[in-house]
Every structure is written in C-alpha cells, then in structure tokens.
Amino acid sequence: MNQTGKSARSRTDFIASTGIGTELADFLEGFVQCPERYLAMTVEERRKIEERMDAILSSFGS
C-alpha cells in the first residue's frame, strides 16, 4: 500500500486534521504536556471534555 500522507506542522494541527475541534485539540495538546491540568479542572469542565471525546471515539466505531 502506497499512501500519500498529509503533513502537520504541530501535534495540534494533526489532532485538528482528524476532525477534532480546535478547543479540544488545544486541550489534548496541553494534557499531553501537563496531565495535571485535567485534575485542576472543575467537574463540569471535565464532563464537557469527556462528552466530546466520547462522541469522537464513537464516531470511529461507526
């Protein structure tokens, strides 16, 4: 298989190119750099992020 890949300038660009919104891509980039950021979030903020991630993961299974 010879596939032509797309080039991304940063991890955030790559994440965004997968169909993930900019806000969630920024969160993921920050989370990779500093996982403690997630623990510092409020329950409501965590729930919003988790819901978005669940929706993205379920779209891969479809």
N, C-alpha and C positions, 0 to 999 in steps of 0.2 A: 504494500500500500504506500503510495506516494502522495502525501497530503501536504498542501501548502498551508503553513501556519500563519497566524496573524501576530504581529509584533506589538507588545505593550511596553510603554516606557517605564511603568511602575507597577507594583503589585495592585494598587488601587485601580489603575487603568485595566489591568487584567480582570480583576473581580467585576468591575463595571461592565466589561465586554461580555460577561457571561449572562447579563440580563439583570444583575442585581443593581438596585438604585444607588445613587451617589451617597446618600446618607448612610445606608447600610454598608456600602463599600468602605467608607471612611471609618465606620465603627470597627469593621473587621480588621482593617489596617492598624488601627490603634490598639485593638485587642491583641493582635499578634505581637506588637511592640511592648505592650504592658497589660498582661492579663488581669492585673489588679483593678484595672479600670472598670471591669464588669462588676466586681464586688462592691465598688463605690457607688454604683448606680442605685436609684430607687427601685422598689419592686415594680412600679408602673413602667419605668423605663426598660427594665429587664423584660417584662411581659411583652412590650411592643416589639423589641428586638427578636425575642423568641418566636412571636407570631409571624413576623416577616420571614425569619429563617425557616420555620416550618412550612410556610407557603412555597418558598423556593424549593425546598427539598422535595415536597410532594409533587411539584411540577416536573421534577426529573423522573419520578416514578410513573408518570402518565404516558 
